[in-house]
Amino acid sequence: MCYRYGQFMCSLQFSAAWAVPVDKEIYYKKSTTLAPKTYTMRFSLWDAETDGSMVWSEEKTINLTGTAIKTLLGDTDHT
């Protein structure tokens, strides 16, 4: 009886995990030596380290006020 209850609770937990929506945004932070001002930057993901194909990109206007680039990637339409 205890085994069946554990099996049921385990399957219930896995079902709930599958129901969670996928987060399509990621926080990005990178130190830089760029001067504080507004920049247009292109972020991209590639399917290989060399000779790969671009699978995602996003161009954003970043208002740099300190020594780090901080932005949320995936919050705009991408190509």
PADRENKOL-803125 format. One record per residue (C-alpha): residue number from 1; residue in three letters; x, y, z. Coordinates in Angstrom, 2 decimals. Example, Ala and Ser with C-alpha at 12.3 -4.5 7.8 and 13.67 -1.06 7.14 Angstrom:
 num residuo      c1      c2      c3
   1     ala   12.30   -4.50    7.80
   2     ser   13.67   -1.06    7.14
//
This chain:
 num residuo      c1      c2      c3
   1     met    0.00    0.00    0.00
   2     cys    2.77    2.44    0.92
   3     tyr    4.60    1.67   -2.34
   4     arg    1.51    2.51   -4.43
   5     tyr    0.99    5.77   -2.51
   6     gly    4.63    6.76   -3.18
   7     gln    4.25    5.87   -6.83
   8     phe    1.11    8.02   -7.06
   9     met    2.77   11.00   -5.33
  10     cys    5.82   10.70   -7.58
  11     ser    3.69   10.69  -10.75
  12     leu    1.67   13.62   -9.41
  13     gln    4.87   15.58   -8.83
  14     phe    6.15   14.85  -12.36
  15     ser    2.80   15.91  -13.84
  16     ala    3.00   19.26  -12.04
  17     ala    6.56   19.81  -13.30
  18     trp    5.49   19.29  -16.91
  19     ala    2.75   21.90  -16.49
  20     val    5.14   24.75  -15.62
  21     pro    5.49   27.21  -18.53
  22     val    8.93   27.65  -20.10
  23     asp   10.70   30.88  -19.18
  24     lys   11.81   32.42  -22.48
  25     glu   13.89   35.21  -20.96
  26     ile   17.34   35.17  -19.39
  27     tyr   19.15   37.83  -17.37
  28     tyr   22.52   38.77  -18.89
  29     lys   25.30   40.61  -17.06
  30     lys   28.86   41.16  -18.32
  31     ser   31.68   43.42  -17.12
  32     thr   32.94   45.89  -19.70
  33     thr   35.46   48.67  -20.22
  34     leu   33.11   50.61  -22.52
  35     ala   32.45   54.25  -21.65
  36     pro   29.06   55.03  -20.08
  37     lys   26.66   56.00  -22.90
  38     thr   23.91   54.41  -25.01
  39     tyr   24.91   51.53  -27.30
  40     thr   23.04   49.36  -29.81
  41     met   24.17   45.77  -29.24
  42     arg   23.41   42.50  -31.00
  43     phe   23.29   39.33  -28.91
  44     ser   23.24   35.96  -30.66
  45     leu   23.35   32.20  -30.08
  46     trp   25.12   29.78  -32.43
  47     asp   24.86   26.00  -32.80
  48     ala   28.66   25.50  -32.78
  49     glu   31.71   27.26  -31.38
  50     thr   33.29   27.63  -34.85
  51     asp   31.74   27.40  -38.34
  52     gly   28.25   27.21  -36.85
  53     ser   24.90   28.66  -37.82
  54     met   23.18   31.41  -35.89
  55     val   19.98   30.09  -34.28
  56     trp   18.85   33.23  -32.44
  57     ser   19.70   36.93  -32.29
  58     glu   18.36   40.05  -30.69
  59     glu   19.36   43.68  -31.14
  60     lys   18.90   45.97  -28.15
  61     thr   19.62   49.52  -27.11
  62     ile   21.60   49.41  -23.85
  63     asn   21.99   52.48  -21.67
  64     leu   25.34   51.77  -20.02
  65     thr   25.66   53.68  -16.74
  66     gly   28.43   51.73  -15.00
  67     thr   31.01   49.05  -15.67
  68     ala   28.57   46.23  -16.51
  69     ile   26.15   45.47  -19.33
  70     lys   22.86   44.35  -17.72
  71     thr   19.81   43.33  -19.74
  72     leu   17.03   40.80  -20.08
  73     leu   17.46   38.71  -23.24
  74     gly   14.39   37.30  -24.94
  75     asp   12.07   40.15  -23.99
  76     thr   11.91   41.46  -27.59
  77     asp   11.18   39.80  -30.94
  78     his   14.18   37.91  -32.29
  79     thr   15.28   36.87  -35.76
//
